[in-house]
Amino acid sequence: MAGTDPRPYLTEAKYPCGRDELLRAAAAAGAGDDVLGPLGTLPARDYADGDGVWEAIRSYNGAPIHDTAKEAP
């Protein structure tokens, strides 16, 4: 399992939201690197809720999980 369960730090996130909002909400709630690091590796897409975020983090297997070239408009 990668990282710590981020859900307690995401109670103020405005869902659906993307990675940047998740990082902002978690940092504002005082999350440490064990939460912020895994959140930063998530693909830049919208997440419906904290459970979806946690599932995405838990399924991360160490391989690159997004291609930043595909994120450009």
PyRosetta script that sets phi, psi and omega in degrees:
from pyrosetta import init, pose_from_sequence

init()
pose = pose_from_sequence("MAGTDPRPYLTEAKYPCGRDELLRAAAAAGAGDDVLGPLGTLPARDYADGDGVWEAIRSYNGAPIHDTAKEAP")
pose.set_psi(1, 137.9)
pose.set_omega(1, -177.9)
pose.set_phi(2, -100.4)
pose.set_psi(2, 119.0)
pose.set_omega(2, 173.1)
pose.set_phi(3, 78.4)
pose.set_psi(3, -176.0)
pose.set_omega(3, -179.3)
pose.set_phi(4, -100.2)
pose.set_psi(4, 149.4)
pose.set_omega(4, 178.4)
pose.set_phi(5, -54.7)
pose.set_psi(5, 117.8)
pose.set_omega(5, -176.3)
pose.set_phi(6, -83.9)
pose.set_psi(6, -11.4)
pose.set_omega(6, -171.4)
pose.set_phi(7, -55.2)
pose.set_psi(7, -38.7)
pose.set_omega(7, 177.9)
pose.set_phi(8, -63.1)
pose.set_psi(8, -22.5)
pose.set_omega(8, -179.7)
pose.set_phi(9, -93.0)
pose.set_psi(9, -2.0)
pose.set_omega(9, -174.4)
pose.set_phi(10, -112.2)
pose.set_psi(10, 16.0)
pose.set_omega(10, -176.9)
pose.set_phi(11, -65.1)
pose.set_psi(11, -23.9)
pose.set_omega(11, 179.6)
pose.set_phi(12, -96.2)
pose.set_psi(12, 0.5)
pose.set_omega(12, 178.1)
pose.set_phi(13, -66.5)
pose.set_psi(13, 142.5)
pose.set_omega(13, 179.6)
pose.set_phi(14, -97.8)
pose.set_psi(14, 95.7)
pose.set_omega(14, -178.1)
pose.set_phi(15, -82.0)
pose.set_psi(15, 150.8)
pose.set_omega(15, -8.2)
pose.set_phi(16, -69.1)
pose.set_psi(16, 147.7)
pose.set_omega(16, -179.3)
pose.set_phi(17, -150.0)
pose.set_psi(17, 163.9)
pose.set_omega(17, -178.9)
pose.set_phi(18, -97.5)
pose.set_psi(18, -177.2)
pose.set_omega(18, -177.2)
pose.set_phi(19, -56.5)
pose.set_psi(19, -42.1)
pose.set_omega(19, -177.9)
pose.set_phi(20, -62.3)
pose.set_psi(20, -42.3)
pose.set_omega(20, 178.0)
pose.set_phi(21, -66.3)
pose.set_psi(21, -39.2)
pose.set_omega(21, 178.0)
pose.set_phi(22, -62.0)
pose.set_psi(22, -44.3)
pose.set_omega(22, 178.7)
pose.set_phi(23, -64.0)
pose.set_psi(23, -41.2)
pose.set_omega(23, 179.3)
pose.set_phi(24, -62.8)
pose.set_psi(24, -48.2)
pose.set_omega(24, -178.6)
pose.set_phi(25, -63.5)
pose.set_psi(25, -43.5)
pose.set_omega(25, -179.2)
pose.set_phi(26, -66.0)
pose.set_psi(26, -42.5)
pose.set_omega(26, 179.0)
pose.set_phi(27, -64.1)
pose.set_psi(27, -42.0)
pose.set_omega(27, 179.4)
pose.set_phi(28, -63.8)
pose.set_psi(28, -28.5)
pose.set_omega(28, 179.5)
pose.set_phi(29, -86.8)
pose.set_psi(29, 1.1)
pose.set_omega(29, 176.2)
pose.set_phi(30, 89.7)
pose.set_psi(30, 19.9)
pose.set_omega(30, 179.8)
pose.set_phi(31, -65.0)
pose.set_psi(31, 146.3)
pose.set_omega(31, 177.6)
pose.set_phi(32, -94.9)
pose.set_psi(32, -174.9)
pose.set_omega(32, -178.7)
pose.set_phi(33, -60.8)
pose.set_psi(33, -28.1)
pose.set_omega(33, -179.9)
pose.set_phi(34, -67.1)
pose.set_psi(34, -18.6)
pose.set_omega(34, 175.8)
pose.set_phi(35, -103.0)
pose.set_psi(35, -47.4)
pose.set_omega(35, -176.6)
pose.set_phi(36, -65.4)
pose.set_psi(36, -36.6)
pose.set_omega(36, 179.4)
pose.set_phi(37, -58.5)
pose.set_psi(37, -56.2)
pose.set_omega(37, 178.4)
pose.set_phi(38, -62.0)
pose.set_psi(38, -36.3)
pose.set_omega(38, 177.3)
pose.set_phi(39, -61.7)
pose.set_psi(39, -36.6)
pose.set_omega(39, -179.6)
pose.set_phi(40, -68.4)
pose.set_psi(40, -17.7)
pose.set_omega(40, 179.3)
pose.set_phi(41, -89.8)
pose.set_psi(41, -7.1)
pose.set_omega(41, -177.8)
pose.set_phi(42, -67.6)
pose.set_psi(42, 149.0)
pose.set_omega(42, 174.2)
pose.set_phi(43, -60.6)
pose.set_psi(43, 146.5)
pose.set_omega(43, 179.3)
pose.set_phi(44, -79.5)
pose.set_psi(44, 82.0)
pose.set_omega(44, 176.8)
pose.set_phi(45, -141.0)
pose.set_psi(45, 175.2)
pose.set_omega(45, 178.5)
pose.set_phi(46, -85.6)
pose.set_psi(46, 142.4)
pose.set_omega(46, 177.6)
pose.set_phi(47, -116.0)
pose.set_psi(47, 134.4)
pose.set_omega(47, -174.2)
pose.set_phi(48, -74.9)
pose.set_psi(48, -32.5)
pose.set_omega(48, -176.5)
pose.set_phi(49, -166.3)
pose.set_psi(49, 175.5)
pose.set_omega(49, -178.9)
pose.set_phi(50, -61.6)
pose.set_psi(50, -34.1)
pose.set_omega(50, 178.5)
pose.set_phi(51, -63.8)
pose.set_psi(51, -39.3)
pose.set_omega(51, 177.5)
pose.set_phi(52, -65.5)
pose.set_psi(52, -36.7)
pose.set_omega(52, 177.1)
pose.set_phi(53, -65.0)
pose.set_psi(53, -48.1)
pose.set_omega(53, -178.8)
pose.set_phi(54, -62.3)
pose.set_psi(54, -40.8)
pose.set_omega(54, 178.1)
pose.set_phi(55, -62.6)
pose.set_psi(55, -42.2)
pose.set_omega(55, 179.2)
pose.set_phi(56, -63.4)
pose.set_psi(56, -40.5)
pose.set_omega(56, 178.8)
pose.set_phi(57, -67.4)
pose.set_psi(57, -44.0)
pose.set_omega(57, -178.5)
pose.set_phi(58, -65.6)
pose.set_psi(58, -30.3)
pose.set_omega(58, -178.2)
pose.set_phi(59, -83.6)
pose.set_psi(59, -9.6)
pose.set_omega(59, 178.2)
pose.set_phi(60, -61.2)
pose.set_psi(60, 127.8)
pose.set_omega(60, -175.0)
pose.set_phi(61, -114.6)
pose.set_psi(61, 15.3)
pose.set_omega(61, 177.9)
pose.set_phi(62, 96.4)
pose.set_psi(62, -12.6)
pose.set_omega(62, 178.1)
pose.set_phi(63, -86.6)
pose.set_psi(63, 156.0)
pose.set_omega(63, 175.5)
pose.set_phi(64, -56.0)
pose.set_psi(64, 133.9)
pose.set_omega(64, -175.4)
pose.set_phi(65, -113.9)
pose.set_psi(65, 3.6)
pose.set_omega(65, 172.2)
pose.set_phi(66, -154.6)
pose.set_psi(66, 155.0)
pose.set_omega(66, -179.8)
pose.set_phi(67, -112.6)
pose.set_psi(67, 107.4)
pose.set_omega(67, -175.4)
pose.set_phi(68, -63.2)
pose.set_psi(68, -24.7)
pose.set_omega(68, 178.5)
pose.set_phi(69, -64.1)
pose.set_psi(69, -31.2)
pose.set_omega(69, -179.9)
pose.set_phi(70, -78.4)
pose.set_psi(70, -12.2)
pose.set_omega(70, -178.2)
pose.set_phi(71, -85.3)
pose.set_psi(71, -14.1)
pose.set_omega(71, 180.0)
pose.set_phi(72, -69.1)
pose.set_psi(72, 144.8)
pose.set_omega(72, -179.1)
pose.set_phi(73, -66.2)
pose.dump_pdb("model.pdb")
